[in-house]
Each structure stands twice: as C-alpha cells, then as structure tokens.
Amino acid sequence: MEKRMLTPPELVDEAINVGVKKSKGSFNTVLLGAILAGAYIALGAIASAAAAHSIENFGLSKFIAGVIFPVGLMMIIISGGELFTGNTLLLVGYKDGKIPFSGVLRNWGIVYLGNIIGSIIIACLAYAAGVFDVNGGKLGGYFIKVAAYKGGLNFSTAFFSGILCNILVCLAVWAQYAAKDIVSKVFVIWFPIMAFIVAGFEHSVANMFYFSAGILAKSNPAYAEALQLHLDKLAKVDIIHAISNIVPVTLGNIIGGGIMLGFSYYYLYKRPLTKAENISKTL
C-alpha cells in the first residue's frame, strides 16, 4: 500500500531535497518560476481584496480575505513556482551542508527579482483591465489605503510582523510536503495562510503587489476620492515607503521561515547526535 504521508523526520529530508533542487536551477528557469509565483500571489491578493474591501465588519472582512488569499500559494505548490518566502527554507539545506551559502543567496536573488516582476505585471494588467474601478473605484482606493498603512509601519513593527508571517507561510509549505494528494495539500496550505491574513502579518511578496497596485491607483485621483483618502495617506504610497516596508519585512521573513521554523525542525529531527546522546541511544 502506498504511504499516504511523510512523518515529521521525513519532512526535514524532503525540505532539504527540494531545496537542493531549487538551488541548482538555471537562471532562466528559476526566474520564470519566480515571475509566475509573484503573479499568483498578486492574483490571490486581488481576489481577496475584491471580496473583502467593502465589508464594514472588521473581523468578517479579514476572514473573507483569509479564506480567498491562500489560492496564490496553492497554485504555486500544485502548478510550480518559486516564492521567496517559501524559499527561505533553503537555509535548512545549507545547515545540513547540502547547499553552499552562495547557492542560497543566488536562488534568493533571482527569485526575489522574479517575484517583483510578476507582482508588477499583474498590478499593471489589473489596472489596465479596469479591475480597480470595481464598486465605484473603491477597490482602487482600497489598494491605496493598504499601501498607505504598510508604508506607515516603522522598521521594528514591519520586521517582527514579517517574522510572524513567515512562520505560518513556511509552516504551510513545510507541512504540505507530507501530503501525497491535491486535496490534502489544499487543506494543509489553506489554514496557516488564512491565519496570517486574518492576523494581518507582513509578507514581502504580497507587499510587492500592494505597493505596485497602490502606486498605480494613486495616479488616478478618482480612486482616492472614492474612499475620501487624505493627503497624509497618499504621501505614504511611493517607492521610498515601499522600500522602507519591504526591506524589514524581507529580513523578518528570512528569520521567521528559514531560521525559526526551518532550523527548529532541523534541530529536532536531523542534527547530528552528540557523543552523549549516541551513548544513551545505544543503552
């Protein structure tokens, strides 16, 4: 009978093996996969925003957004793609000596670039397609509002929120290795991603889209007027504020996913046993 899921110790080996394969991908292959992943996250963000932006009840709005947003990671995992936040788990392969640190940085650099490109492409397509005009332009205003909120976060808030976000994102990526069928993968991805959206944590790749969409929406005064957004909000929606948010969020994502989650499971199940532990194990 075929084994239906991997055990926790086997998940560590699977994460290492996946990381090794990712680190050896060609520039063009990794870049294209990253563009697709950035696009899928952006599409999930658009769909969740369209569903939730006009709901006045805060908790219900968050819940609806959380239910829909995970479709982005589902498409990446099932169809293929390179997502920076998930690829922070390459650090586990580095910890095991299977991936040189230069290989980790090379993958991250290519994937980060591709995720940015994919996010911008979808933001531009959505803007050109009139998606921002939904609900009298309130969806466009919503993107400005989200970008303004994120642009107003201080470094430490964005950093720690990035840590919390990628603990959950990488937990979804890690746990789905155990599943052998699509339905199981969907469910194991869905709930951690929903939790991070409902909690409002910061995801570097999602923020690439939100700032791209916010900057585009800002160029049309009708969108800001639809939500009666004041100049103080608009002032936080630009490239400078985008960078000031995405840099600490990215650092937090690396620590939360690659170190706090990845290294913890490596320590639990894969690290070499000490001499004393080997002796106790044989007794």
C-alpha positions, 0 to 999 in steps of 0.5 A: 500500500502506498504511504499516504504521508511523510512523518515529521523526520521525513519532512526535514529530508524532503525540505532539504531535497527540494531545496537542493533542487531549487538551488541548482536551477538555471537562471532562466528557469528559476526566474520564470518560476519566480515571475509566475509565483509573484503573479499568483500571489498578486492574483490571490491578493486581488481576489481577496481584496475584491471580496473583502474591501467593502465589508464594514465588519472588521473581523468578517472582512479579514476572514473573507480575505483569509479564506480567498488569499491562500489560492496564490500559494496553492497554485504555486505548490500544485502548478510550480513556482518559486516564492521567496518566502517559501524559499527561505527554507533553503537555509535548512539545506545549507545547515545540513551542508547540502547547499553552499551559502552562495547557492542560497543567496543566488536562488534568493536573488533571482527569485526575489527579482522574479517575484517583483516582476510578476507582482508588477505585471499583474498590478499593471494588467489589473489596472489596465483591465479596469479591475480597480474601478470595481464598486465605484473605484473603491477597490482602487482606493482600497489598494491605496489605503493598504499601501498607505498603512504598510508604508506607515509601519516603522522598521521594528513593527514591519520586521517582527510582523514579517517574522510572524508571517513567515512562520505560518507561510513556511509552516504551510509549505513545510507541512504540505510536503507530507501530503501525497494528494491535491486535496490534502495539500489544499487543506494543509496550505489553506489554514496557516495562510488564512491565519496570517491574513486574518492576523494581518502579518507582513509578507514581502511578496504580497507587499510587492503587489500592494505597493505596485497596485497602490502606486498605480491607483494613486495616479488616478485621483478618482480612486482616492476620492472614492474612499475620501483618502487624505493627503497624509495617506497618499504621501505614504504610497511611493517607492521610498515607503515601499522600500522602507516596508519591504526591506524589514519585512524581507529580513523578518521573513528570512528569520521567521521561515528559514531560521525559526521554523526551518532550523527548529525542525532541523534541530529536532529531527536531523542534527547530528547526535552528540557523543552523549546522546549516541551513548544513551541511544545505544543503552 
